Every structure is written in C-alpha cells, then in structure tokens.
Amino acid sequence: MDGFRYDKNDRLDAVSLAMAMSQHHYQSAFKEKAVYGELHDLERTYQEFNEDIVRAKNRLHQKRCYLSYIYSIIQSIKHGKKP
C-alpha cells in the first residue's frame, strides 16, 4: 500500500495532471460561453480608452499650467514689473 503513495506537492500534481490530459485527451471541466470572452475584451478596450483619456487630460492640464505661468511672466515684463 505504501508503494502507491508519493509525496504530493504542486509541481508533481501539475506534472501528473498534464500527463493525464495529454494521454487521455480530457476536456476542460469549465467552458466559458463566447459572449463572456467578448465582454471581457470589450471591458479591456474600454479601460484602455479610459486610461488614454486620463493621460491626455493630465498632459493638457500640465501644459495649461506652464502656459499660464509663462503668460504671467510675459505680462509682468510687459508692465515693467519683476517676475
């Protein structure tokens, strides 16, 4: 009886499962419907677009801050004041 037992660990379990899958051509136990995969792809696309919008708004805000700072310096020079 002891000859059938072996020390179990994640690596041995993974190897034995992979061998069983390749030898016996088991199908996976859980199959997701195609619509869920499509929804997942759409969600990923939405998140990427959203991140792009946030990055663009941040760049615009940064440029606007630089421009307002430069404009205030130009105005102070134009009116003879020190910046």
N, C-alpha and C positions, 0 to 999 in steps of 0.2 A: 504494500500500500504506500509506503514511503517513497518508492521509486517513481510514482506518478506525480509527486508534488515537486515544485520548484519554488525558488524564491521569487515572489512576484514584485515587480516594480513597473513603472510607467514605460520604460524602454522595452522590456520584454513583452508587455501587453501590446504595445504598438506593433512590434515585430510580428507577434503571433496573429494579431488581427489583420495586418497587411498580407501575411501569407495566406490566411484563410480566405480573404477577399479575392486574392489573385487566383487561388486554386479552385475555388467553388463559385466564383462569379456572383457573389451576393449583391443584391441591390441594396442601396442605402435605405434605411428604415424610414427616413423622413424626406419627403419630396415636396418642395415648396411650389405653389402654383406660380405660373409665369407672370401673372399680374402683379404679384408681390415683388418679384425681381425688377419689373418695370417701374413700380412705385419707388423702390429703393434707388434706382438710377435717377429718376426724376427728382427725388429728395436731394441726392448728391449734387445734381446740377443746380438746383435752387440754392443750396448752401454756397456753392462756388460763386454764383452770381451775386449773392448777398455779400459775401466777403469782398468781391471786386468793388461793389458799390461803396462799402465802408472804407476801403482803401482809397478810392477816388475822392470821397468826401474829406477824408483826413488830409490828403495831398492838397486839395483845394483850400481847406482851412489854413494849412501851413503857408501856402502861397499868399493867401489873403492877409495873413498876419505880417509876412515880410513886406508886402506892398504897402500896407498901412503904416508900417514903421518907416519905410523909405519915403513915403509921401509926407509924413510928419517932419522928417529931416529936411526935405526939399522946401516945405512951407516955412520952416523956421529960418532957413538960409535966405529964402526969398524976402522975408520980412526983416532980415538983419539981426535975427536972434541967434544965439549959440545953441547948437543942438543938444 
